[in-house]
């Protein structure tokens, strides 16, 4: 008999081919599991297929459609394996209760030796043990992932600090912005590191000059005229990249300046404008 939508099954003793995956990254497994459980369910009679994606290990198990199935009387579930039903001890208890109270029957068919779990056939303890083993496996994987993450964090902290790198031309511009210089020296150095340096949009060209807060062109950059925030905004606006087309960030620029110029992360400044 062919499968029919779950909503159309209203007969007593419904048969449901059920499969669950923990997250969307595993959906290809449906292509393996579903044909097997459907072929088995077809031998039992009219059946519906229900697949869903959701965790049966965390508290999210309460959102599973499986939980509503467990309230039905005389339900027959055909599943691939015990871990495709449950990896949560609370849900395992609900399944055992449904077997005992609602006459639930579960056919586990994707294992080496398929078996039936019900009040009539027994195997309740076997199913419980397999669901508990699935839960223990998930817990072990979770703990291993946490240990691995912590180990990587420790290793990272133990690594010597390596500041970001920059070209000699960028370092020359930074030196002039931090320590000061005549404005024409700055224009010449800065236009080497910006893609606009050979166009009419170059700094100091016909379209753009470096102005102070009074909108007058600087004649001399003095120490303290730029903060790191000023430099960061200036670099990103004029497309002075760190590597390739990676923008500088406050962290990378601060590390670079602090390491090479021995300055704190913030420097006094006047307001700058370009």
VOTI-922922 format. One record per residue (C-alpha): residue number from 1; z, x, y. Coordinates in nm, 4 decimals. Each point is the difference from the previous one (the first is absolute). Last residue first. Layout:
N
<site><num>NUM</num><pz>Z</pz><px>X</px><py>Y</py></site>
...
This chain:
274
<site><num>274</num><pz>0.4843</pz><px>3.9091</px><py>6.5576</py></site>
<site><num>273</num><pz>0.3602</pz><px>-0.0830</px><py>0.0818</py></site>
<site><num>272</num><pz>0.3280</pz><px>0.1827</px><py>-0.0165</py></site>
<site><num>271</num><pz>0.3488</pz><px>-0.1139</px><py>0.0960</py></site>
<site><num>270</num><pz>0.2197</pz><px>0.2995</px><py>0.0739</py></site>
<site><num>269</num><pz>0.1609</pz><px>0.1640</px><py>-0.2964</py></site>
<site><num>268</num><pz>0.3136</pz><px>0.1271</px><py>-0.1692</py></site>
<site><num>267</num><pz>-0.0569</pz><px>0.1156</px><py>-0.3593</py></site>
<site><num>266</num><pz>0.0791</pz><px>-0.1930</px><py>-0.3178</py></site>
<site><num>265</num><pz>-0.0201</pz><px>0.1334</px><py>-0.3564</py></site>
<site><num>264</num><pz>0.1912</pz><px>0.3126</px><py>0.0978</py></site>
<site><num>263</num><pz>-0.1988</pz><px>0.3176</px><py>0.0614</py></site>
<site><num>262</num><pz>-0.0339</pz><px>0.3140</px><py>-0.2105</py></site>
<site><num>261</num><pz>-0.3669</pz><px>0.0387</px><py>0.0872</py></site>
<site><num>260</num><pz>-0.1537</pz><px>0.0423</px><py>-0.3442</py></site>
<site><num>259</num><pz>0.2372</pz><px>-0.2012</px><py>-0.2194</py></site>
<site><num>258</num><pz>0.1040</pz><px>-0.2616</px><py>0.2560</py></site>
<site><num>257</num><pz>-0.3589</pz><px>-0.0546</px><py>0.1104</py></site>
<site><num>256</num><pz>-0.1391</pz><px>-0.0457</px><py>-0.3503</py></site>
<site><num>255</num><pz>0.2897</pz><px>-0.2121</px><py>-0.1226</py></site>
<site><num>254</num><pz>-0.0174</pz><px>-0.2230</px><py>0.3078</py></site>
<site><num>253</num><pz>-0.3772</pz><px>-0.0425</px><py>-0.0444</py></site>
<site><num>252</num><pz>0.0389</pz><px>-0.0942</px><py>-0.3652</py></site>
<site><num>251</num><pz>0.2845</pz><px>-0.2458</px><py>0.0632</py></site>
<site><num>250</num><pz>-0.1456</pz><px>-0.1634</px><py>0.3119</py></site>
<site><num>249</num><pz>-0.3271</pz><px>-0.0471</px><py>-0.1809</py></site>
<site><num>248</num><pz>-0.3296</pz><px>0.1878</px><py>0.0344</py></site>
<site><num>247</num><pz>-0.3041</pz><px>-0.1966</px><py>-0.0934</py></site>
<site><num>246</num><pz>-0.1887</pz><px>0.0774</px><py>-0.3186</py></site>
<site><num>245</num><pz>-0.3745</pz><px>0.0263</px><py>0.0634</py></site>
<site><num>244</num><pz>-0.0592</pz><px>0.3270</px><py>-0.1834</py></site>
<site><num>243</num><pz>0.3390</pz><px>0.1612</px><py>0.0323</py></site>
<site><num>242</num><pz>0.2362</pz><px>-0.0305</px><py>0.2986</py></site>
<site><num>241</num><pz>-0.2428</pz><px>-0.1764</px><py>0.2293</py></site>
<site><num>240</num><pz>-0.0677</pz><px>0.0346</px><py>0.3717</py></site>
<site><num>239</num><pz>-0.1686</pz><px>-0.3307</px><py>0.0632</py></site>
<site><num>238</num><pz>0.0539</pz><px>-0.0103</px><py>0.3792</py></site>
<site><num>237</num><pz>0.2310</pz><px>-0.3004</px><py>-0.0204</py></site>
<site><num>236</num><pz>0.1814</pz><px>0.1428</px><py>-0.3032</py></site>
<site><num>235</num><pz>0.0587</pz><px>0.3372</px><py>0.1640</py></site>
<site><num>234</num><pz>0.1187</pz><px>-0.1469</px><py>0.3315</py></site>
<site><num>233</num><pz>0.2313</pz><px>-0.2532</px><py>-0.1649</py></site>
<site><num>232</num><pz>0.1572</pz><px>0.2760</px><py>-0.2104</py></site>
<site><num>231</num><pz>0.0259</pz><px>0.2374</px><py>0.2963</py></site>
<site><num>230</num><pz>0.1719</pz><px>-0.2613</px><py>0.2139</py></site>
<site><num>229</num><pz>0.2382</pz><px>-0.0915</px><py>-0.2823</py></site>
<site><num>228</num><pz>0.0774</pz><px>0.3708</px><py>-0.0418</py></site>
<site><num>227</num><pz>0.0972</pz><px>0.0039</px><py>0.3648</py></site>
<site><num>226</num><pz>-0.2303</pz><px>0.1570</px><py>0.2575</py></site>
<site><num>225</num><pz>0.0749</pz><px>0.1197</px><py>0.3558</py></site>
<site><num>224</num><pz>0.2957</pz><px>0.2034</px><py>-0.1273</py></site>
<site><num>223</num><pz>-0.1521</pz><px>0.3415</px><py>0.0639</py></site>
<site><num>222</num><pz>-0.2441</pz><px>-0.0345</px><py>0.2867</py></site>
<site><num>221</num><pz>-0.3669</pz><px>-0.0932</px><py>-0.0098</py></site>
<site><num>220</num><pz>-0.1695</pz><px>0.1157</px><py>0.3212</py></site>
<site><num>219</num><pz>-0.2627</pz><px>-0.1594</px><py>0.2239</py></site>
<site><num>218</num><pz>0.0660</pz><px>-0.3478</px><py>-0.1278</py></site>
<site><num>217</num><pz>-0.2279</pz><px>-0.2694</px><py>0.1331</py></site>
<site><num>216</num><pz>0.1668</pz><px>-0.2682</px><py>0.2101</py></site>
<site><num>215</num><pz>0.0753</pz><px>-0.3437</px><py>-0.1399</py></site>
<site><num>214</num><pz>0.3572</pz><px>0.0089</px><py>0.1340</py></site>
<site><num>213</num><pz>0.1271</pz><px>0.0122</px><py>-0.3577</py></site>
<site><num>212</num><pz>-0.2036</pz><px>0.3146</px><py>-0.0578</py></site>
<site><num>211</num><pz>-0.3685</pz><px>0.0052</px><py>-0.0819</py></site>
<site><num>210</num><pz>-0.2040</pz><px>0.1945</px><py>-0.2548</py></site>
<site><num>209</num><pz>-0.3682</pz><px>-0.0556</px><py>0.0735</py></site>
<site><num>208</num><pz>-0.2608</pz><px>-0.2203</px><py>-0.1614</py></site>
<site><num>207</num><pz>-0.3530</pz><px>-0.1151</px><py>0.0903</py></site>
<site><num>206</num><pz>-0.1820</pz><px>0.2932</px><py>0.1666</py></site>
<site><num>205</num><pz>0.1640</pz><px>0.2616</px><py>-0.2159</py></site>
<site><num>204</num><pz>0.3595</pz><px>0.1239</px><py>0.0013</py></site>
<site><num>203</num><pz>0.0534</pz><px>-0.1464</px><py>-0.3467</py></site>
<site><num>202</num><pz>-0.3365</pz><px>-0.0497</px><py>-0.1643</py></site>
<site><num>201</num><pz>-0.1668</pz><px>-0.3393</px><py>0.0392</py></site>
<site><num>200</num><pz>-0.3197</pz><px>0.1580</px><py>0.1371</py></site>
<site><num>199</num><pz>-0.0391</pz><px>0.1581</px><py>-0.3420</py></site>
<site><num>198</num><pz>0.0743</pz><px>0.3410</px><py>-0.1565</py></site>
<site><num>197</num><pz>0.3758</pz><px>-0.0522</px><py>-0.0344</py></site>
<site><num>196</num><pz>-0.0245</pz><px>-0.3583</px><py>-0.1202</py></site>
<site><num>195</num><pz>0.0550</pz><px>0.0958</px><py>-0.3643</py></site>
<site><num>194</num><pz>0.3372</pz><px>0.1443</px><py>0.1023</py></site>
<site><num>193</num><pz>0.1243</pz><px>0.3448</px><py>-0.1033</py></site>
<site><num>192</num><pz>-0.2027</pz><px>0.2297</px><py>0.2272</py></site>
<site><num>191</num><pz>0.0419</pz><px>-0.2352</px><py>0.2952</py></site>
<site><num>190</num><pz>0.3724</pz><px>0.0691</px><py>-0.0065</py></site>
<site><num>189</num><pz>-0.0320</pz><px>0.3732</px><py>0.0570</py></site>
<site><num>188</num><pz>-0.2357</pz><px>-0.0257</px><py>0.2984</py></site>
<site><num>187</num><pz>0.1912</pz><px>-0.2873</px><py>0.1563</py></site>
<site><num>186</num><pz>0.3304</pz><px>0.1840</px><py>-0.0443</py></site>
<site><num>185</num><pz>-0.1268</pz><px>0.3166</px><py>0.1660</py></site>
<site><num>184</num><pz>-0.1385</pz><px>-0.2131</px><py>0.2886</py></site>
<site><num>183</num><pz>0.3413</pz><px>-0.1629</px><py>0.0388</py></site>
<site><num>182</num><pz>0.1871</pz><px>0.3265</px><py>0.0462</py></site>
<site><num>181</num><pz>0.2603</pz><px>0.0517</px><py>-0.2723</py></site>
<site><num>180</num><pz>0.3197</pz><px>-0.1506</px><py>-0.1384</py></site>
<site><num>179</num><pz>0.2377</pz><px>0.0858</px><py>-0.2843</py></site>
<site><num>178</num><pz>-0.0258</pz><px>-0.3186</px><py>-0.2070</py></site>
<site><num>177</num><pz>-0.3496</pz><px>-0.1220</px><py>0.0829</py></site>
<site><num>176</num><pz>-0.1378</pz><px>0.3577</px><py>0.0070</py></site>
<site><num>175</num><pz>0.1598</pz><px>0.0890</px><py>-0.3315</py></site>
<site><num>174</num><pz>-0.1240</pz><px>-0.3235</px><py>-0.1560</py></site>
<site><num>173</num><pz>-0.3548</pz><px>0.0775</px><py>0.1139</py></site>
<site><num>172</num><pz>0.0170</pz><px>0.3499</px><py>-0.1537</py></site>
<site><num>171</num><pz>0.1398</pz><px>-0.1457</px><py>-0.3249</py></site>
<site><num>170</num><pz>-0.2926</pz><px>-0.2421</px><py>-0.0137</py></site>
<site><num>169</num><pz>-0.2487</pz><px>0.2896</px><py>0.0447</py></site>
<site><num>168</num><pz>0.1751</pz><px>0.2101</px><py>-0.2642</py></site>
<site><num>167</num><pz>-0.0414</pz><px>-0.2856</px><py>-0.2451</py></site>
<site><num>166</num><pz>0.2944</pz><px>-0.2078</px><py>-0.1176</py></site>
<site><num>165</num><pz>0.2306</pz><px>0.0010</px><py>-0.2993</py></site>
<site><num>164</num><pz>0.2838</pz><px>-0.2395</px><py>-0.0763</py></site>
<site><num>163</num><pz>0.3351</pz><px>0.1643</px><py>-0.0679</py></site>
<site><num>162</num><pz>0.1009</pz><px>0.1012</px><py>-0.3537</py></site>
<site><num>161</num><pz>0.3703</pz><px>-0.0455</px><py>-0.0672</py></site>
<site><num>160</num><pz>0.1080</pz><px>0.1648</px><py>-0.3233</py></site>
<site><num>159</num><pz>0.0120</pz><px>-0.2327</px><py>-0.3005</py></site>
<site><num>158</num><pz>0.3467</pz><px>-0.1033</px><py>-0.1159</py></site>
<site><num>157</num><pz>-0.0199</pz><px>-0.3384</px><py>0.1709</py></site>
<site><num>156</num><pz>-0.3245</pz><px>-0.0757</px><py>-0.1829</py></site>
<site><num>155</num><pz>0.1525</pz><px>0.0992</px><py>-0.3317</py></site>
<site><num>154</num><pz>0.2918</pz><px>-0.2366</px><py>0.0622</py></site>
<site><num>153</num><pz>-0.2374</pz><px>-0.2824</px><py>0.0939</py></site>
<site><num>152</num><pz>-0.2086</pz><px>0.0633</px><py>-0.3104</py></site>
<site><num>151</num><pz>0.3120</pz><px>-0.0176</px><py>-0.2160</py></site>
<site><num>150</num><pz>0.1033</pz><px>-0.3251</px><py>0.1674</py></site>
<site><num>149</num><pz>-0.3403</pz><px>-0.1548</px><py>-0.0731</py></site>
<site><num>148</num><pz>0.0070</pz><px>0.1161</px><py>-0.3615</py></site>
<site><num>147</num><pz>0.3514</pz><px>-0.1334</px><py>-0.0489</py></site>
<site><num>146</num><pz>-0.0986</pz><px>-0.3389</px><py>0.1447</py></site>
<site><num>145</num><pz>-0.3115</pz><px>-0.0158</px><py>-0.2198</py></site>
<site><num>144</num><pz>0.2067</pz><px>0.0899</px><py>-0.3063</py></site>
<site><num>143</num><pz>0.2512</pz><px>-0.2740</px><py>0.0826</py></site>
<site><num>142</num><pz>-0.2803</pz><px>-0.2557</px><py>0.0290</py></site>
<site><num>141</num><pz>-0.1637</pz><px>0.1165</px><py>-0.3208</py></site>
<site><num>140</num><pz>0.3333</pz><px>-0.0202</px><py>-0.1857</py></site>
<site><num>139</num><pz>0.0657</pz><px>-0.3477</px><py>0.1389</py></site>
<site><num>138</num><pz>-0.3430</pz><px>-0.1165</px><py>-0.1098</py></site>
<site><num>137</num><pz>0.0550</pz><px>0.1405</px><py>-0.3500</py></site>
<site><num>136</num><pz>0.3427</pz><px>-0.1620</px><py>-0.0207</py></site>
<site><num>135</num><pz>-0.1528</pz><px>-0.3390</px><py>0.0911</py></site>
<site><num>134</num><pz>-0.2694</pz><px>0.0377</px><py>-0.2633</py></site>
<site><num>133</num><pz>0.2681</pz><px>0.0928</px><py>-0.2553</py></site>
<site><num>132</num><pz>0.1966</pz><px>-0.3117</px><py>0.1007</py></site>
<site><num>131</num><pz>-0.3135</pz><px>-0.2117</px><py>-0.0485</py></site>
<site><num>130</num><pz>-0.0527</pz><px>0.1595</px><py>-0.3427</py></site>
<site><num>129</num><pz>0.3615</pz><px>-0.0533</px><py>-0.1036</py></site>
<site><num>128</num><pz>-0.0086</pz><px>-0.3637</px><py>0.1120</py></site>
<site><num>127</num><pz>-0.3212</pz><px>-0.0582</px><py>-0.1970</py></site>
<site><num>126</num><pz>0.1559</pz><px>0.1482</px><py>-0.3133</py></site>
<site><num>125</num><pz>0.3186</pz><px>-0.2003</px><py>0.0509</py></site>
<site><num>124</num><pz>-0.2009</pz><px>-0.3212</px><py>0.0199</py></site>
<site><num>123</num><pz>-0.2061</pz><px>0.0891</px><py>-0.3088</py></site>
<site><num>122</num><pz>0.0781</pz><px>-0.3424</px><py>-0.1535</py></site>
<site><num>121</num><pz>-0.2932</pz><px>-0.2015</px><py>-0.1336</py></site>
<site><num>120</num><pz>0.1383</pz><px>-0.3518</px><py>0.0524</py></site>
<site><num>119</num><pz>0.2080</pz><px>0.0664</px><py>0.3096</py></site>
<site><num>118</num><pz>-0.2975</pz><px>0.1891</px><py>0.1394</py></site>
<site><num>117</num><pz>-0.1578</pz><px>0.3454</px><py>0.0150</py></site>
<site><num>116</num><pz>-0.3314</pz><px>0.0517</px><py>-0.1776</py></site>
<site><num>115</num><pz>-0.1331</pz><px>0.3416</px><py>-0.1007</py></site>
<site><num>114</num><pz>-0.2936</pz><px>0.2348</px><py>0.0457</py></site>
<site><num>113</num><pz>0.0267</pz><px>0.3366</px><py>-0.1817</py></site>
<site><num>112</num><pz>-0.1840</pz><px>0.2704</px><py>0.1950</py></site>
<site><num>111</num><pz>0.0639</pz><px>-0.1800</px><py>0.3276</py></site>
<site><num>110</num><pz>-0.2239</pz><px>-0.2234</px><py>0.2111</py></site>
<site><num>109</num><pz>0.0997</pz><px>-0.3266</px><py>-0.1721</py></site>
<site><num>108</num><pz>0.3532</pz><px>-0.0968</px><py>0.1019</py></site>
<site><num>107</num><pz>0.0110</pz><px>-0.3762</px><py>-0.0691</py></site>
<site><num>106</num><pz>0.2832</pz><px>-0.1707</px><py>0.1879</py></site>
<site><num>105</num><pz>0.1424</pz><px>-0.3408</px><py>-0.0935</py></site>
<site><num>104</num><pz>0.2228</pz><px>-0.1898</px><py>0.2439</py></site>
<site><num>103</num><pz>0.2197</pz><px>-0.2658</px><py>-0.1619</py></site>
<site><num>102</num><pz>0.1461</pz><px>-0.1037</px><py>0.3354</py></site>
<site><num>101</num><pz>0.3656</pz><px>0.0970</px><py>-0.0586</py></site>
<site><num>100</num><pz>-0.0177</pz><px>0.3014</px><py>-0.2344</py></site>
<site><num>99</num><pz>-0.3328</pz><px>0.1511</px><py>0.1036</py></site>
<site><num>98</num><pz>0.0553</pz><px>-0.0980</px><py>0.3626</py></site>
<site><num>97</num><pz>0.3443</pz><px>0.1668</px><py>-0.0050</py></site>
<site><num>96</num><pz>-0.1539</pz><px>0.3197</px><py>-0.1385</py></site>
<site><num>95</num><pz>-0.2604</pz><px>-0.0051</px><py>0.2750</py></site>
<site><num>94</num><pz>0.2624</pz><px>-0.0585</px><py>0.2693</py></site>
<site><num>93</num><pz>0.2049</pz><px>0.2907</px><py>-0.1358</py></site>
<site><num>92</num><pz>-0.3060</pz><px>0.2244</px><py>0.0112</py></site>
<site><num>91</num><pz>-0.0458</pz><px>-0.1080</px><py>0.3610</py></site>
<site><num>90</num><pz>0.3490</pz><px>0.1281</px><py>0.0806</py></site>
<site><num>89</num><pz>-0.0612</pz><px>0.3185</px><py>-0.1995</py></site>
<site><num>88</num><pz>-0.3188</pz><px>0.0807</px><py>0.1923</py></site>
<site><num>87</num><pz>-0.3078</pz><px>0.1692</px><py>-0.1439</py></site>
<site><num>86</num><pz>-0.1582</pz><px>-0.3247</px><py>-0.1215</py></site>
<site><num>85</num><pz>-0.3076</pz><px>-0.1673</px><py>-0.1397</py></site>
<site><num>84</num><pz>-0.2615</pz><px>0.2758</px><py>0.0002</py></site>
<site><num>83</num><pz>0.2750</pz><px>0.2350</px><py>-0.1283</py></site>
<site><num>82</num><pz>0.0255</pz><px>-0.2098</px><py>-0.3154</py></site>
<site><num>81</num><pz>-0.3664</pz><px>0.0438</px><py>-0.0899</py></site>
<site><num>80</num><pz>-0.3357</pz><px>-0.1774</px><py>0.0304</py></site>
<site><num>79</num><pz>0.1313</pz><px>-0.3517</px><py>0.0394</py></site>
<site><num>78</num><pz>-0.0670</pz><px>-0.3380</px><py>-0.1588</py></site>
<site><num>77</num><pz>0.2538</pz><px>-0.2540</px><py>0.1257</py></site>
<site><num>76</num><pz>0.0587</pz><px>-0.3281</px><py>-0.1819</py></site>
<site><num>75</num><pz>0.2007</pz><px>-0.2560</px><py>0.1992</py></site>
<site><num>74</num><pz>0.2111</pz><px>-0.2544</px><py>-0.1904</py></site>
<site><num>73</num><pz>0.1800</pz><px>-0.1239</px><py>0.3122</py></site>
<site><num>72</num><pz>-0.0892</pz><px>0.1418</px><py>0.3408</py></site>
<site><num>71</num><pz>0.2594</pz><px>0.1785</px><py>0.2194</py></site>
<site><num>70</num><pz>-0.1255</pz><px>0.3453</px><py>-0.1019</py></site>
<site><num>69</num><pz>-0.3373</pz><px>-0.0741</px><py>0.1566</py></site>
<site><num>68</num><pz>0.1654</pz><px>-0.0163</px><py>0.3440</py></site>
<site><num>67</num><pz>0.1357</pz><px>0.3531</px><py>-0.0412</py></site>
<site><num>66</num><pz>-0.3397</pz><px>0.1262</px><py>-0.1160</py></site>
<site><num>65</num><pz>-0.1423</pz><px>-0.1065</px><py>0.3347</py></site>
<site><num>64</num><pz>0.1722</pz><px>0.3125</px><py>0.1341</py></site>
<site><num>63</num><pz>0.1916</pz><px>-0.0202</px><py>0.3288</py></site>
<site><num>62</num><pz>0.3423</pz><px>0.0504</px><py>-0.1630</py></site>
<site><num>61</num><pz>-0.1307</pz><px>0.3278</px><py>-0.1500</py></site>
<site><num>60</num><pz>0.0087</pz><px>0.1410</px><py>0.3541</py></site>
<site><num>59</num><pz>0.3606</pz><px>0.1081</px><py>-0.0678</py></site>
<site><num>58</num><pz>-0.1455</pz><px>0.3188</px><py>-0.1469</py></site>
<site><num>57</num><pz>-0.1333</pz><px>0.0676</px><py>-0.3514</py></site>
<site><num>56</num><pz>-0.2286</pz><px>-0.2995</px><py>-0.0555</py></site>
<site><num>55</num><pz>-0.2205</pz><px>0.1117</px><py>0.2845</py></site>
<site><num>54</num><pz>-0.3041</pz><px>-0.2014</px><py>0.0929</py></site>
<site><num>53</num><pz>-0.3665</pz><px>-0.0542</px><py>-0.0758</py></site>
<site><num>52</num><pz>-0.0869</pz><px>-0.3156</px><py>-0.1908</py></site>
<site><num>51</num><pz>-0.2119</pz><px>-0.1138</px><py>-0.2912</py></site>
<site><num>50</num><pz>0.0056</pz><px>-0.3478</px><py>-0.1522</py></site>
<site><num>49</num><pz>-0.2440</pz><px>-0.1135</px><py>-0.2664</py></site>
<site><num>48</num><pz>0.0155</pz><px>-0.3517</px><py>-0.1405</py></site>
<site><num>47</num><pz>-0.0185</pz><px>-0.1063</px><py>-0.3628</py></site>
<site><num>46</num><pz>-0.1414</pz><px>-0.2605</px><py>-0.2355</py></site>
<site><num>45</num><pz>0.0718</pz><px>0.1127</px><py>-0.3541</py></site>
<site><num>44</num><pz>0.1772</pz><px>0.2787</px><py>-0.1849</py></site>
<site><num>43</num><pz>-0.3082</pz><px>0.2048</px><py>-0.0917</py></site>
<site><num>42</num><pz>-0.1045</pz><px>0.0031</px><py>0.3647</py></site>
<site><num>41</num><pz>0.3321</pz><px>0.1588</px><py>0.0900</py></site>
<site><num>40</num><pz>-0.0879</pz><px>0.3150</px><py>-0.1992</py></site>
<site><num>39</num><pz>-0.3390</pz><px>0.0463</px><py>0.1635</py></site>
<site><num>38</num><pz>0.1617</pz><px>-0.0719</px><py>0.3374</py></site>
<site><num>37</num><pz>0.2707</pz><px>0.2626</px><py>-0.0546</py></site>
<site><num>36</num><pz>-0.2564</pz><px>0.2680</px><py>-0.0848</py></site>
<site><num>35</num><pz>-0.2510</pz><px>-0.0932</px><py>0.2702</py></site>
<site><num>34</num><pz>0.2824</pz><px>0.0037</px><py>0.2602</py></site>
<site><num>33</num><pz>0.1491</pz><px>0.3411</px><py>-0.0762</py></site>
<site><num>32</num><pz>-0.2906</pz><px>0.2388</px><py>0.0537</py></site>
<site><num>31</num><pz>-0.1696</pz><px>-0.1538</px><py>0.3040</py></site>
<site><num>30</num><pz>0.3453</pz><px>-0.0799</px><py>0.1390</py></site>
<site><num>29</num><pz>0.0675</pz><px>0.3737</px><py>-0.0081</py></site>
<site><num>28</num><pz>-0.2493</pz><px>0.0446</px><py>0.2846</py></site>
<site><num>27</num><pz>0.2581</pz><px>-0.1722</px><py>0.2206</py></site>
<site><num>26</num><pz>0.2305</pz><px>0.3042</px><py>-0.0036</py></site>
<site><num>25</num><pz>-0.0222</pz><px>0.0954</px><py>0.3686</py></site>
<site><num>24</num><pz>0.0804</pz><px>-0.3613</px><py>0.0876</py></site>
<site><num>23</num><pz>0.3621</pz><px>0.0333</px><py>-0.1033</py></site>
<site><num>22</num><pz>0.2406</pz><px>-0.0755</px><py>-0.2858</py></site>
<site><num>21</num><pz>-0.2457</pz><px>-0.1615</px><py>-0.2383</py></site>
<site><num>20</num><pz>0.0519</pz><px>-0.3265</px><py>-0.1826</py></site>
<site><num>19</num><pz>-0.1734</pz><px>-0.1691</px><py>-0.2920</py></site>
<site><num>18</num><pz>0.0377</pz><px>-0.3480</px><py>-0.1442</py></site>
<site><num>17</num><pz>-0.2128</pz><px>-0.1897</px><py>-0.2524</py></site>
<site><num>16</num><pz>0.1639</pz><px>-0.3415</px><py>0.0276</py></site>
<site><num>15</num><pz>0.0285</pz><px>-0.2581</px><py>-0.2783</py></site>
<site><num>14</num><pz>0.1567</pz><px>-0.3345</px><py>0.0895</py></site>
<site><num>13</num><pz>0.2291</pz><px>-0.1654</px><py>-0.2581</py></site>
<site><num>12</num><pz>-0.0184</pz><px>-0.3466</px><py>0.1494</py></site>
<site><num>11</num><pz>-0.3214</pz><px>-0.0718</px><py>0.1856</py></site>
<site><num>10</num><pz>-0.0366</pz><px>0.0270</px><py>0.3781</py></site>
<site><num>9</num><pz>-0.2390</pz><px>0.2907</px><py>0.0219</py></site>
<site><num>8</num><pz>-0.2336</pz><px>-0.0654</px><py>0.2920</py></site>
<site><num>7</num><pz>0.1947</pz><px>0.2211</px><py>0.2453</py></site>
<site><num>6</num><pz>-0.0341</pz><px>0.3010</px><py>-0.2311</py></site>
<site><num>5</num><pz>-0.3786</pz><px>-0.0022</px><py>0.0264</py></site>
<site><num>4</num><pz>-0.1769</pz><px>-0.0221</px><py>-0.3384</py></site>
<site><num>3</num><pz>-0.0632</pz><px>0.2618</px><py>-0.2664</py></site>
<site><num>2</num><pz>-0.2608</pz><px>-0.0706</px><py>-0.2642</py></site>
<site><num>1</num><pz>0.0757</pz><px>-0.1207</px><py>-0.3502</py></site>
